Structure formats: C-alpha cells, structure tokens
Amino acid sequence: MRLAFYGAAGEVTGSCTLVETGEVRFLVDCGMFQGGTEARQKNVRALDFGFDVRSLDFVLLTHAHIDHSGLLPRLAMLGYRGPIHATQATVDLLEVLLPDAAHIQEKEIEWQLRHRHRRGFGERGVPAPLYTVAQAQSALRLLNPVRYGEWLRPADTVAVRFRDAGHILGSASLEVSVEDGGRQRRLLFSGDLGMPGRPVLPDPEPAPAEADVLLIESTYGDRLHRSLADTEDEIVAAFERTRAAGGNLVIPAFAVGRTQEMIYMLADLVRRKRLHPLKIYVDSPMADMATRITLAHRELLDPETRELIAWLRQHPDKVSIEFVADVERSKALNAIRSGAVIVSASGMCEAGRIKYHLRENLPRSECTVLIAGFQAAGTLGRRLVDGVRLVRIFGETVPVRARIYTVGGLSAHADRDALLGWLRGFRKPPGRTFVVHGEPGASASFAAAIESELGWPDVHLPQAGERVTL
C-alpha cells in the first residue's frame, strides 16, 4: 500500500491524499490551495499525479470547505467519472459552495480583463478560471450521500465509516478498512476536528480504539485557544469600543460554519444582556443558503443551538438578522456610517463582498474589523492580523486605520490540547502517524508533542508530493 500527499503537507490548504494498493486507488479530499499568488499556480499544477485520474475508483470527502473540496470540478474536467462519497449535509453544502467558487473565479477574471482594457492592454496574460460554473455543476452529479456511522463498501476490498468530526455541518473523520495482499489494514483520516465545547455542533466523536495508519490535522497543533468566556469578553469589548466611537463592525467569516457560529454567539450575548439589541447584516448569498441548509439539518445541531433558535423566533425585537442577497443592497450597506454589524465572506478576505466592506471601513479609525477564523499565510486577512498599515484592494491602496481585533476562541479547529485529547482515545498507538494540515511550525510542534506526551513511535511530517510505501 502507498500513500501520496498532494496537499495540506507542510501547509494548511489543498488537502488531497492518494491511497493505492494493488487492487484499488482512491483519493481522500481534493481541495483548493488558498493564500496569495502562489496558490493559483499550485491549483493549476494540482492533479498532475502522473497517472490517468480516470483510473481512480472513488473519492472520499471529509467535509465541504473549499480547501478540502474545491478542486473536485478540475478532477472531473480531467476525466474522473467515479463516485464522490460524502455525508448528506456535505453534499447539500457543495451544491452551493462549488458553483459559488466557480462564480468568484469567473468574476475575478472579468475584473482583470476590464482593468487591463482600461489601461490599454490586451487579454494576453489573464488566466482562465480553474473551472466554470457549468463545470462545477457537472461535478455535483458525482456526489453520493452517506450516513454517519454506517459502513460503506465503495470497492470489494474497502469499507469506510464516516464519524462526526464536529468541525462544520456534515464534517467527518474517516475510518477506512482496506484489504491489501490478504492483510487487513485500518486507516484513519481525522479530517478537520472541531473544538469541544463550542456552539452549534456537538463535540467530535471519539477516535476509534486503534488504527494501523493515522493522518491527523495540526492546524493549531502549536497553540491553545482562548476560553469561550475570554472570547465572549473580547467580542463585547470590540462592540463597546465600536459603539462608543460611532463606527461599524465588520466580521470576515467563512460562509459555512463561522457565519452560523457568529450569529449564535452574538444572539446569545444579546439574550444574556451582555450586548444591546443588534441589527446584523449577513452579506453573503452563500452564507444565506448555508444557514438554510444548517436549519434543515437540525438533527446535527447541539441542544443549546436548537434552544437559541426558538428564543430568536420569540424575540424578533432583540436580534434583527438581514441576509443580503441583492448586489445593490450590498452596495447600500457602505453608506451606513455607524452601528452596522456586517458579517461577510470570504473568511480570509481574499474574495467576495468582504473586500468591498473592508475598502470602505478600513480607512476609518472609528470602525473595527473582528478576525474570528484562521488566516492562511499570504492572504489579506493574515496581513491585517500581522498589523500591516497599507493594503491593496481592487488595485487601490487602502490605509488601515480601523482597529483589528483577533478572536481566537471561536476556531472551528481543535487546539493542541484538544487534538491530544482526541488521540488519547486510542487504546494503543497507530503503527504510523502522519501529521498533516498545518503550517510547518505548527505541524512540527504537534508531532513533537505526540512523541513526548503520548510516547507514540513513528510520527512523520510528510512533504508535498511525498510518496510513502507502507
């Protein structure tokens, strides 16, 4: 059996692992690289495996985030026609996310073309989108929904069980049993693990008792998150400061997961009288659809969230939430000079409507930007977190005068201690452990913690493109 690491090895985005035996070949995730100009070149080069993708037997998908699913349409473009197995909630979300990712690409290319034409240049040098909306919709036909906890047989020699990872709606860890040369091997892919004790979703299911091979994420493997109580205090402080200054509060948020968590957190703070009644604008058509999908899967939500949903319906005067779909209405939000709470995508500030709101509000010292999610290296969000004083948005130089708050306690990813706690669920160490989905320092730190605190042998940090024979 062989593993090949084509993404999220030495970095966070682009998750994609190839598993090969003498009888079967499959992918776990097929994600887009994100973060700066290098990401596009990685996406263009991705899926150049050195073999025909049509020889893949199937694809397993841990969850819907674009850094895990965003290159599925390119896989289909190259000729893959097999099934893509994912939970029903993930399938529902992808029907929104993948066409939206294609739409954003098409609009970015259109903007580049207009910009070049205005400057008297031709179209040469403007890249084509990675895929179109039509190609994304075509890839959706390959999706096959599965249930949590049930064993699936995608091939004669493979059985798979999806376990709730508590990261976003529909997210899963994958328990994969593979027959290889007469020997049964159990592989475990953690996927992205959620942080226990956080709102909206239940905690991640415990790890199975044993595995021969483990791939574990390490996004925050080198740090601890702030407590939920401290996070609430930070959010309240940001709101009080902005309210007193007479500005707007802008929250970049992933449309899936983080937006719903932010709505929960703000509504709960109002319910407990820690915040004044709020008018929240959720400026993201995709977040609107993702929230509708979330409400359609209430069986996957934790009891506290279902209780808060009922409270909101009984107290419409306390929290007003407007989902902004129309482009003109979105533009009109920029005329609001004070009191607006704008939650908008994308979460790393790289595309979408959030860039317009940042362009308008960053130069204003009375405004606040609340960063509440992971910001990959090279992204606009990361530069804001790092304290840059000037940024480029739509070709314009924009001064950063607004206050930037970074709230770490709302992460959808488990921190170092939560990851180690999940690993302690194993009855014995896996035969081999691969630490993935983390920037180099975070992965190395977490690998060292696994060895020192758990005493596990054979902990490996794979590099991008590395192939390992088991």
Backbone torsions as a table, in degrees:
resi	resn	phi	psi	omega
1	MET	NA	141.8	-179.4
2	ARG	-129.3	144.2	171.4
3	LEU	-115.5	140.8	174.1
4	ALA	-129.7	131.5	-174.1
5	PHE	-103.7	106.1	-175.7
6	TYR	-104.5	2.9	176.8
7	GLY	-172.4	166.9	-179.2
8	ALA	52.2	34.7	173.8
9	ALA	-120.4	109.3	-172.8
10	GLY	80.2	7.1	176.4
11	GLU	-159.4	175.4	-173.7
12	VAL	-92.6	-37.7	-170.4
13	THR	-95.9	173.4	176.0
14	GLY	78.6	28.6	-175.4
15	SER	-53.6	126.0	179.0
16	CYS	-169.9	116.6	179.1
17	THR	-126.7	131.8	178.0
18	LEU	-100.9	131.3	176.0
19	VAL	-116.5	127.8	-178.8
20	GLU	-131.0	136.2	167.3
21	THR	-126.4	-174.9	176.9
22	GLY	-69.5	-14.4	-174.2
23	GLU	-117.6	-20.0	-173.4
24	VAL	-145.3	151.4	178.2
25	ARG	-140.1	124.6	-179.7
26	PHE	-147.7	160.5	177.5
27	LEU	-107.0	145.0	165.9
28	VAL	-111.2	110.5	-177.0
29	ASP	70.3	156.7	178.4
30	CYS	-153.4	73.7	-167.6
31	GLY	-96.5	158.8	178.5
32	MET	-85.5	141.8	171.9
33	PHE	-77.7	142.4	-179.3
34	GLN	-134.0	146.3	175.2
35	GLY	116.2	90.5	171.9
36	GLY	81.1	-177.5	-174.2
37	THR	-70.2	-29.7	180.0
38	GLU	-64.9	-27.8	-176.8
39	ALA	-61.8	-39.5	-178.8
40	ARG	-63.1	-42.5	179.3
41	GLN	-64.1	-36.8	176.4
42	LYS	-64.1	-39.9	179.7
43	ASN	-66.7	-36.9	177.9
44	VAL	-66.0	-39.9	-178.9
45	ARG	-78.9	-19.1	-175.3
46	ALA	-60.0	152.8	179.4
47	LEU	73.9	9.4	171.8
48	ASP	-88.1	73.5	-171.8
49	PHE	-79.8	-13.0	-173.2
50	GLY	85.2	11.4	173.1
51	PHE	-146.5	163.3	-178.1
52	ASP	-73.2	120.5	-178.7
53	VAL	-62.9	-17.9	177.7
54	ARG	-69.1	-11.9	177.7
55	SER	-84.3	-6.0	175.7
56	LEU	-66.3	138.1	178.6
57	ASP	-83.7	-36.8	179.6
58	PHE	-167.3	171.0	176.0
59	VAL	-127.6	137.7	173.6
60	LEU	-110.4	133.7	-175.7
61	LEU	-120.5	124.6	-177.9
62	THR	-75.8	-39.0	177.8
63	HIS	-167.4	-180.0	-166.2
64	ALA	-89.4	-11.1	-178.5
65	HIS	-54.4	142.7	-172.3
66	ILE	-62.0	-29.2	178.9
67	ASP	-73.6	-1.6	174.0
68	HIS	-117.9	-19.3	-174.1
69	SER	-125.6	-10.7	-164.8
70	GLY	-68.2	-14.2	177.8
71	LEU	-104.4	9.5	175.7
72	LEU	-57.4	-41.1	176.8
73	PRO	-62.1	-35.1	177.0
74	ARG	-68.6	-35.2	175.7
75	LEU	-59.2	-44.8	178.5
76	ALA	-66.8	-36.5	178.2
77	MET	-59.8	-34.8	-178.3
78	LEU	-82.1	1.0	172.2
79	GLY	114.8	1.4	179.1
80	TYR	-70.9	131.9	-178.8
81	ARG	-129.6	10.3	-178.8
82	GLY	-83.1	-179.1	-179.0
83	PRO	-77.9	152.2	172.1
84	ILE	-118.1	109.8	-174.7
85	HIS	-91.7	129.8	-179.7
86	ALA	-156.6	164.2	177.3
87	THR	-66.6	160.3	-178.8
88	GLN	-59.9	-42.0	179.6
89	ALA	-63.5	-38.0	176.9
90	THR	-64.4	-42.6	177.1
91	VAL	-58.7	-45.8	-179.9
92	ASP	-60.9	-42.3	-179.8
93	LEU	-68.0	-38.6	-179.0
94	LEU	-64.9	-28.1	177.2
95	GLU	-63.3	-19.8	175.2
96	VAL	-97.7	-46.5	-169.6
97	LEU	-69.2	-46.0	-174.2
98	LEU	-67.8	-47.0	174.8
99	PRO	-61.4	-33.9	178.1
100	ASP	-66.6	-41.0	177.3
101	ALA	-60.2	-40.4	178.1
102	ALA	-66.7	-41.3	-179.7
103	HIS	-61.7	-43.2	178.6
104	ILE	-60.6	-43.1	178.6
105	GLN	-61.1	-45.8	-179.2
106	GLU	-61.9	-41.0	180.0
107	LYS	-68.5	-37.3	177.5
108	GLU	-62.6	-41.7	178.7
109	ILE	-65.7	-42.0	177.7
110	GLU	-59.1	-42.2	179.9
111	TRP	-63.2	-43.4	179.3
112	GLN	-61.1	-40.7	179.5
113	LEU	-64.3	-45.7	178.7
114	ARG	-61.5	-42.0	-179.5
115	HIS	-61.5	-43.3	179.7
116	ARG	-67.5	-39.0	179.5
117	HIS	-65.1	-38.9	178.4
118	ARG	-62.7	-30.8	-179.2
119	ARG	-91.7	4.4	175.8
120	GLY	84.1	15.9	178.3
121	PHE	-99.1	159.5	176.8
122	GLY	-87.4	-167.0	-176.0
123	GLU	-87.5	-8.2	-177.9
124	ARG	-62.4	133.8	179.3
125	GLY	95.8	-10.8	176.7
126	VAL	-87.4	119.2	-174.6
127	PRO	-74.4	154.9	172.6
128	ALA	-76.1	155.2	175.4
129	PRO	-62.4	154.7	178.0
130	LEU	-59.1	-35.4	174.1
131	TYR	-163.4	161.2	-177.9
132	THR	-96.7	171.2	176.6
133	VAL	-60.6	-42.3	179.9
134	ALA	-62.4	-39.2	179.2
135	GLN	-69.2	-36.4	176.6
136	ALA	-64.6	-43.3	179.1
137	GLN	-64.7	-34.2	177.2
138	SER	-64.5	-39.8	179.9
139	ALA	-65.4	-28.7	-179.1
140	LEU	-61.1	-25.8	-178.7
141	ARG	-68.0	-14.2	-179.2
142	LEU	-86.6	-9.6	-174.5
143	LEU	-72.6	138.1	178.3
144	ASN	-127.7	113.5	-177.2
145	PRO	-75.8	141.5	177.7
146	VAL	-130.9	164.3	-178.9
147	ARG	-99.8	149.3	170.4
148	TYR	-60.0	140.6	168.9
149	GLY	82.6	-10.4	-179.6
150	GLU	-98.5	139.8	178.5
151	TRP	-77.6	129.0	177.6
152	LEU	-108.6	141.3	176.2
153	ARG	-112.6	87.5	-179.8
154	PRO	-75.1	-15.4	176.4
155	ALA	-153.6	163.2	-176.6
156	ASP	-59.0	-30.8	-174.6
157	THR	-105.2	10.1	-175.6
158	VAL	-131.9	135.6	170.7
159	ALA	-128.3	140.4	-174.9
160	VAL	-133.6	138.9	173.3
161	ARG	-126.8	129.1	178.4
162	PHE	-91.6	126.7	-178.9
163	ARG	-119.7	137.3	-175.1
164	ASP	-60.7	121.2	-178.6
165	ALA	-93.9	-8.6	175.6
166	GLY	65.5	20.8	-175.7
167	HIS	-92.6	-61.1	169.6
168	ILE	-136.1	173.8	178.5
169	LEU	-54.3	125.8	177.1
170	GLY	83.7	-1.3	-176.3
171	SER	-69.9	150.9	-173.9
172	ALA	-145.8	146.9	159.3
173	SER	-91.3	149.8	-175.0
174	LEU	-115.9	122.8	173.9
175	GLU	-101.9	113.4	-171.3
176	VAL	-120.2	121.0	176.6
177	SER	-104.4	121.0	-175.4
178	VAL	-123.1	129.3	172.9
179	GLU	-89.1	120.6	-174.6
180	ASP	-133.1	107.4	179.1
181	GLY	61.3	37.2	180.0
182	GLY	83.8	-2.7	179.4
183	ARG	-110.1	137.3	178.5
184	GLN	-92.5	123.9	178.0
185	ARG	-117.8	140.0	177.7
186	ARG	-110.3	118.6	178.0
187	LEU	-106.0	141.6	176.3
188	LEU	-126.7	123.0	175.6
189	PHE	-108.0	114.8	-175.8
190	SER	-65.2	-26.5	-166.6
191	GLY	61.4	-159.5	174.5
192	ASP	-90.5	122.8	-178.5
193	LEU	-94.1	136.7	178.5
194	GLY	-78.8	166.1	178.4
195	MET	-87.8	124.8	178.6
196	PRO	-60.9	149.8	175.4
197	GLY	75.9	16.0	179.2
198	ARG	-101.7	159.3	-174.0
199	PRO	-73.4	166.5	172.7
200	VAL	84.6	-55.9	-174.8
201	LEU	-111.4	155.2	172.7
202	PRO	-65.2	164.2	176.7
203	ASP	-64.8	157.1	176.2
204	PRO	-57.8	144.0	173.1
205	GLU	-62.9	145.6	177.7
206	PRO	-59.5	154.7	176.8
207	ALA	-65.9	150.2	173.2
208	PRO	-64.1	165.2	-172.1
209	ALA	-66.7	-30.4	-176.5
210	GLU	-156.4	160.7	176.3
211	ALA	-158.5	148.7	174.9
212	ASP	-78.5	-36.9	-177.8
213	VAL	-135.8	132.7	179.1
214	LEU	-125.2	133.4	167.4
215	LEU	-112.5	116.3	-174.5
216	ILE	-118.3	133.7	178.0
217	GLU	-71.8	159.4	-177.2
218	SER	-146.0	30.7	-176.2
219	THR	-49.5	-46.6	178.1
220	TYR	-118.1	41.2	-178.2
221	GLY	-71.9	-6.3	-178.3
222	ASP	-115.8	13.2	-176.7
223	ARG	-155.7	167.1	177.2
224	LEU	-112.2	143.8	176.5
225	HIS	-79.9	154.1	171.4
226	ARG	-64.3	154.8	177.4
227	SER	-67.2	160.3	179.2
228	LEU	-63.0	-36.4	178.6
229	ALA	-64.0	-43.8	178.0
230	ASP	-64.9	-37.6	179.1
231	THR	-63.5	-43.2	176.9
232	GLU	-60.1	-42.5	179.2
233	ASP	-60.8	-40.4	179.4
234	GLU	-65.1	-41.6	179.6
235	ILE	-64.7	-44.1	178.6
236	VAL	-61.3	-42.7	179.2
237	ALA	-61.7	-41.5	179.2
238	ALA	-63.5	-42.3	178.9
239	PHE	-66.1	-44.2	-178.4
240	GLU	-63.5	-42.2	179.5
241	ARG	-62.3	-44.7	-177.4
242	THR	-69.4	-40.4	178.6
243	ARG	-62.7	-43.2	-179.8
244	ALA	-67.1	-35.1	-177.9
245	ALA	-80.5	-16.1	178.7
246	GLY	81.0	32.1	-179.7
247	GLY	-114.3	-168.8	176.4
248	ASN	-104.6	155.5	174.3
249	LEU	-114.0	121.5	-176.6
250	VAL	-111.6	129.3	-177.0
251	ILE	-123.1	104.0	172.0
252	PRO	-68.7	130.7	-175.4
253	ALA	-149.1	136.7	172.7
254	PHE	-58.7	136.7	-176.1
255	ALA	-63.7	-29.8	-178.8
256	VAL	-108.4	120.1	176.4
257	GLY	96.4	-70.5	-173.5
258	ARG	-67.1	-40.0	178.8
259	THR	-60.4	-44.6	-179.6
260	GLN	-66.0	-37.3	176.6
261	GLU	-65.1	-40.9	179.7
262	MET	-64.6	-42.6	177.6
263	ILE	-59.5	-45.0	179.0
264	TYR	-59.5	-50.1	-174.7
265	MET	-61.7	-46.0	-178.6
266	LEU	-66.4	-42.8	179.5
267	ALA	-64.6	-39.5	-179.6
268	ASP	-67.0	-37.1	177.5
269	LEU	-66.4	-36.1	175.2
270	VAL	-67.3	-43.9	179.9
271	ARG	-57.2	-37.8	-178.9
272	ARG	-89.7	9.1	175.8
273	LYS	63.9	25.8	174.3
274	ARG	-89.1	-18.4	173.5
275	LEU	-127.2	151.4	173.3
276	HIS	-68.7	161.7	173.9
277	PRO	-51.4	142.5	-170.5
278	LEU	-122.3	149.2	166.6
279	LYS	-112.4	111.5	-176.4
280	ILE	-109.1	128.6	174.4
281	TYR	-104.7	119.2	175.8
282	VAL	-101.5	98.9	-172.5
283	ASP	-96.3	76.1	179.0
284	SER	-166.6	107.9	176.9
285	PRO	-56.2	-35.3	179.6
286	MET	-67.7	-38.6	177.4
287	ALA	-64.8	-36.6	176.1
288	ASP	-59.2	-50.3	-179.1
289	MET	-66.4	-37.9	179.1
290	ALA	-65.2	-36.1	177.8
291	THR	-67.9	-39.6	176.3
292	ARG	-61.6	-41.2	178.5
293	ILE	-64.8	-40.8	178.2
294	THR	-59.3	-45.4	-180.0
295	LEU	-67.4	-25.2	178.0
296	ALA	-77.1	-12.5	179.4
297	HIS	-118.4	51.5	-176.3
298	ARG	-63.3	-22.4	178.5
299	GLU	-65.0	-18.0	179.7
300	LEU	-93.5	-4.1	-177.9
301	LEU	-91.6	156.2	178.9
302	ASP	-79.7	161.4	-175.5
303	PRO	-59.1	-36.7	-178.6
304	GLU	-62.5	-37.7	-180.0
305	THR	-69.4	-40.7	177.7
306	ARG	-62.9	-36.1	177.6
307	GLU	-65.9	-41.7	-179.7
308	LEU	-67.4	-36.1	177.3
309	ILE	-59.0	-42.8	178.5
310	ALA	-64.3	-40.0	179.2
311	TRP	-62.9	-42.7	-179.5
312	LEU	-60.3	-40.0	179.4
313	ARG	-66.2	-30.5	-179.6
314	GLN	-83.1	-17.2	-175.7
315	HIS	-132.0	64.6	-179.0
316	PRO	-65.9	-17.8	179.7
317	ASP	-78.8	-15.1	-176.3
318	LYS	-86.3	-41.9	-179.4
319	VAL	-134.7	113.9	176.3
320	SER	-102.4	123.7	-178.8
321	ILE	-118.8	118.5	177.0
322	GLU	-110.7	117.6	173.8
323	PHE	-87.1	119.6	-173.3
324	VAL	-95.1	114.4	179.0
325	ALA	-103.8	-41.8	-174.3
326	ASP	-71.7	136.0	-178.8
327	VAL	-62.9	-41.3	-179.3
328	GLU	-64.8	-37.6	176.7
329	ARG	-66.1	-37.7	177.1
330	SER	-60.9	-44.2	178.7
331	LYS	-63.9	-35.5	-178.2
332	ALA	-65.5	-24.9	178.2
333	LEU	-60.6	-28.9	-178.4
334	ASN	-72.0	-10.4	175.6
335	ALA	-84.6	-12.0	178.3
336	ILE	-78.5	120.9	-174.5
337	ARG	-97.4	-15.3	-174.9
338	SER	-154.6	143.4	170.6
339	GLY	86.8	-2.8	-178.1
340	ALA	-85.0	139.0	169.1
341	VAL	-112.0	109.7	-174.1
342	ILE	-112.7	114.8	174.8
343	VAL	-104.1	122.0	-172.9
344	SER	-147.2	153.8	178.0
345	ALA	-98.4	154.6	14.1
346	SER	-94.0	161.9	-174.1
347	GLY	-67.4	-26.0	178.2
348	MET	-101.5	11.5	174.6
349	CYS	65.7	23.3	-174.6
350	GLU	-92.0	-22.0	-177.1
351	ALA	-158.3	173.9	174.8
352	GLY	83.2	-169.1	-171.5
353	ARG	-70.8	-22.3	-178.8
354	ILE	-57.4	-31.9	-177.3
355	LYS	-64.9	-35.1	177.7
356	TYR	-67.1	-41.6	-179.3
357	HIS	-69.8	-34.0	175.4
358	LEU	-68.3	-40.8	179.3
359	ARG	-58.5	-37.7	-177.4
360	GLU	-82.0	-31.5	-171.0
361	ASN	-104.0	-24.9	179.8
362	LEU	-58.9	-38.2	-178.2
363	PRO	-72.0	-5.5	-173.1
364	ARG	-102.6	116.2	-175.2
365	SER	-65.8	-21.7	179.8
366	GLU	-79.9	-7.3	-178.3
367	CYS	-94.7	165.3	-178.6
368	THR	-135.1	140.9	171.1
369	VAL	-114.9	122.8	-177.8
370	LEU	-104.4	109.6	179.1
371	ILE	-91.0	117.2	-172.3
372	ALA	-125.8	21.6	-179.8
373	GLY	-151.9	169.2	-179.0
374	PHE	-63.0	137.1	178.3
375	GLN	-118.9	110.5	-177.1
376	ALA	-67.5	151.9	177.3
377	ALA	-56.5	136.8	177.6
378	GLY	93.0	-10.0	-178.2
379	THR	-87.5	160.5	176.7
380	LEU	-61.1	-39.3	178.5
381	GLY	-60.5	-40.8	179.2
382	ARG	-64.9	-38.9	179.3
383	ARG	-64.8	-37.7	177.0
384	LEU	-65.2	-43.3	177.8
385	VAL	-60.9	-38.0	-178.2
386	ASP	-76.5	-4.3	172.2
387	GLY	92.0	21.3	179.3
388	VAL	-63.1	146.8	-176.8
389	ARG	-101.1	-14.9	176.1
390	LEU	-135.3	137.8	176.6
391	VAL	-132.0	161.1	175.8
392	ARG	-107.4	124.5	177.6
393	ILE	-132.4	121.1	-177.1
394	PHE	52.4	40.8	176.4
395	GLY	79.6	-1.0	179.9
396	GLU	-103.4	146.8	173.1
397	THR	-85.6	122.9	-175.5
398	VAL	-119.7	121.2	177.4
399	PRO	-72.8	145.6	178.9
400	VAL	-103.1	97.8	177.2
401	ARG	-108.8	-20.6	179.2
402	ALA	-63.9	154.8	176.0
403	ARG	-78.3	132.5	179.1
404	ILE	-105.0	116.6	175.1
405	TYR	-104.7	133.1	174.9
406	THR	-112.0	116.0	-177.8
407	VAL	-108.6	109.0	-174.6
408	GLY	-89.2	-17.0	-171.6
409	GLY	-77.5	-3.4	179.7
410	LEU	-100.8	11.2	-176.0
411	SER	-58.3	140.3	174.7
412	ALA	-79.4	-5.3	179.1
413	HIS	-101.5	140.8	173.2
414	ALA	-61.8	144.8	175.6
415	ASP	-88.4	-173.6	-174.4
416	ARG	-55.8	-49.7	-176.5
417	ASP	-68.5	-36.3	178.6
418	ALA	-67.9	-37.9	176.4
419	LEU	-63.9	-45.7	178.3
420	LEU	-63.7	-37.0	177.4
421	GLY	-62.7	-38.6	177.7
422	TRP	-66.1	-40.6	-179.8
423	LEU	-67.0	-27.8	179.5
424	ARG	-67.4	-8.8	175.7
425	GLY	-71.5	-14.3	177.9
426	PHE	-73.0	136.2	176.9
427	ARG	-71.6	-32.6	176.2
428	LYS	-145.2	158.3	-177.6
429	PRO	-63.4	145.2	171.8
430	PRO	-61.0	156.8	177.3
431	GLY	-61.1	-42.3	176.9
432	ARG	-139.9	139.4	179.5
433	THR	-123.1	129.5	178.1
434	PHE	-115.6	123.4	-179.2
435	VAL	-95.8	116.7	-173.4
436	VAL	-128.5	-176.4	172.6
437	HIS	51.4	56.8	176.1
438	GLY	-161.4	151.7	172.7
439	GLU	-67.5	154.8	-168.8
440	PRO	-50.0	-44.4	-178.7
441	GLY	-65.4	-41.7	-179.6
442	ALA	-65.7	-42.9	-179.4
443	SER	-66.1	-43.7	-179.6
444	ALA	-63.7	-42.2	179.3
445	SER	-63.0	-41.2	-178.0
446	PHE	-71.4	-37.7	176.6
447	ALA	-60.2	-41.6	178.3
448	ALA	-64.8	-36.7	178.7
449	ALA	-67.0	-38.0	177.6
450	ILE	-61.7	-42.3	-178.6
451	GLU	-70.5	-43.0	-173.8
452	SER	-80.7	-40.8	-174.6
453	GLU	-89.6	-33.1	-179.9
454	LEU	-101.0	-16.8	-179.8
455	GLY	70.8	26.4	-178.1
456	TRP	-81.4	140.4	175.4
457	PRO	-89.5	166.8	170.3
458	ASP	54.0	58.1	175.1
459	VAL	-101.8	123.8	-168.9
460	HIS	-122.8	143.7	174.5
461	LEU	-106.8	96.7	-177.6
462	PRO	-70.7	150.9	176.1
463	GLN	-102.4	157.8	-179.3
464	ALA	-58.5	128.8	179.7
465	GLY	86.0	-3.8	-177.8
466	GLU	-69.5	141.4	175.4
467	ARG	-115.4	133.7	-177.5
468	VAL	-124.9	130.4	174.0
469	THR	-96.6	128.6	-178.3
470	LEU	-95.5	NA	NA
